[in-house]
Amino acid sequence: MKYYLIAGEASGDLHGANLMKSILKEDPQAEFRFWGGDLMQAVGGSIVKHYRDLAFMGFIEVLLNLFTILKNIKLCKQDVIEYQPDVIVFIDYPGFNLRIAQWAKEKGFRTHYYISPQIWAWKEGRIKTIKKCIDMMYVILPFEKSFYEDKHEFPVQFVGHPLIDAIADHKQILPETFKNQHNLDDRPIIAILPGSRKQEIRKMLEVMLTVVDGFPEYQFVIAGAPSQDASFYTPFIKKQGVHLVMNQTYDLLSLSNAALVTSGTATLETALFKVPEVVCYKGSYISYQIAKRVINLDYISLVNLIMDKHVVTELIQSDFNTKKLKEELTKITDSYNRAVMFLDYYDLEKKLGGKGANDKTAKLIVESIQ
């Protein structure tokens, strides 16, 4: 069978790659063509576009890059027609994917969606498009099933969260090996995860690094995103004792004592590694003002949303500053606060449904097209 997958971000590349591996278990002759990244390429098949050329963050940024986005949509449609897949699998990335899905359904292609758009947070009106053009939706958050089925009468499959598989499959690196690789000393590590997009990293990293001098008993290590070159981070690393680790985020988290994390999938990854964290976010003024008016949520981090309570502190926009970062980082290095957070993290993992998300999804996809 021929599978066409579309992932537009680093997290989608990870989940896409693991889904492809699971599909191969069900369909050893599977052929893949995809929009994704290095991890999907490593599994096999043909890449059309790398996600580093697709990711635009915020309302204003999307408008500024509208011509490029429209050009990519046209390219994708042409490529699907030429490839004639048995199924198209959309992975998150809704702004692009739902446009393609509408067109694909009209053309008679099978449309499956892995990792639902967060329409429960904003743009709930997209449910009309989803009901019209998606044959099967696979959701990964426990509250999404009731959102779709009870509120909108649209059947979905809850398969669990694929990050549990990704983290369970991670091979633990020896602390000494990691420290020797990156010239680290024996002080405990505070990880810095500033995001994956250039504009995001620029906004976040400079502020995150302002707390370094206040914690001399720790060493700070930046997790470099696979979509960026190490040279991009060089101007930000001005303080002695700050290190950069490229493409080893899971190794870093597995050995970290605490973390400063930009809001996104990384907040959940950090929690599943049982690392106390402070969640940070700052967008452009206009994008933030628009978002504040259209997003109706009590929290922005997946950890708090899934648990439906305050588990990790969120420093958003003006609250994301040196003073508050120091205060919150001090709290999560305190043994009592850490113990409370650990208990919440274990409850979080239980809520996510255990291992097997990719295998369950792959089996359902393959069965539906055979």
Secondary structure, DSSP 4 states (H G I P E B T S, - for coil): -EEEEEE-SHHHHHHHHHHHHHHHHH-TT-EEEEEE-HHHHHH-SEEEEEGGGT---SHHHHHHTHHHHHHHHHHHHHHHHHH--SEEEEES-HHHHHHHHHHHHHTT--EEEES---TTTS-GGGHHHHHHH-SEEEE-SHHHHHIIIIIH----EE---HHHHHHHTPPPPPHHHHHHHTT--SSPEEEEE--SSHHHHHHHHHHHGGGGGG-TTSEEEEEE-TTS-HHHHGGG--STTEEEEES-HHHHHHTEEEEEEESSHHHHHHHHTT--EEEEE---HHHHHHHHHH---S-SSHHHHHHTS--SEEEEGGG-SHHHHHHHHHHHTSHHHHHHHHHHHHHHHHHTT-S-HHHHHHHHHHHHH-
